[in-house]
Amino acid sequence: MKPFIMIPTYNEKENIESLIDKILKLKIKNLHIVVADDNSPDGTWKIVEQISKKNRNVHLLLRKKDKGRGAAGKDGFIYCLEHGADAVVEMDADMSHNPEYIPSMLKGLKNADLVLGSRRVKGSKEIGRSWFRRFITWGANLYIAVMLGIKVKDCNSGFRCFKREVLEKINLQSLESKGPAIVQEVLFKAHLKGFKIKEMPITFVDREKGRSKLGIPQLAAGYFMVLKLKMQHLLGLI
C-alpha cells in the first residue's frame, strides 16, 4: 500500500513542522505527506518547502488561486491520486487530530471504504472545547444527518481515511464547496455511492496554537451547502 496524508493549511506555521515530524516518526512504509497550502502569509509553505528538500516523501502543493478550505482539499485529493495513492488520510494541521490514530485508520480499510475519526462514538473524548462549541457541533451533526440521511454520528469530522476507489468514484472535479463544507459534500457523495463508512473513536484536542478559521460566515455557508446538496439529490443531479 502507498498511503498519503493530505493536510490543507492556511497560517499554521506554529503547528506544521511538529505535525509532520510526528507523522514521519510513525515509520509507516511508503508514506507520503502532501501539504496543500493557500500561500499562507505567515510562511507555512516555506517551512514545508524546507522539509520537502530534506525528505522526498513530503510534498508542498502551493496554491495561489481559487483559495479556500474546500478548493485546497479538492486539489490535495487530486494530487494524491495523480501521484499513486492507494489510500488517503485527510487531517487538519492544528494538532487537534493526533497522528497516532493513522495506523489504525489505515488498518480499518480492510473492513471499510472510509474510516472516520469520530468525536461522537463510544470511547471518544473532546479536550479543551467549550460547552457552546460542543453544542454547535451537536446541532450541526443533527441537521446534516436529518437533511442528508447519513448514518454517521460525526458528520463534521475532517479526520478521515479513504480508499483510492472512494475518491475516484465521487468525481473530485465535481466538488463545489469552497469552504469547510467540503467535508460534508465528500461524505454525502461517498454515502450515495454506497461505500461502507466506519467510525472509530478519537480524542479530539482543541487547538492550542494559532487561530481557528471557522467563523459564523463559514458555518452559514456550510448549512446552505447541505441544503443545496439535498436539493441536488432530490432533483437527480447527484
Secondary structure, DSSP 8 states (H G I E B T S, - for coil): --EEEEEEESS-TTTHHHHHHHHHTT--TT-EEEEEE---TT-HHHHHHHHHHH-TTEEEEE--SS-SHHHHHHHHHHHHHHTT-SEEEE--SSS-S-GGGHHHHHHHTTS-SEEEEESSSTT-EEES--HHHHHHHHHHHHHHHHHH----S-TT---EEEEHHHHHHTTGGG----STTHHHHHHHHHHHTT--EEEEE-EEE--SSS-----HHHHHHHHHHHHHHHHHHHTT--
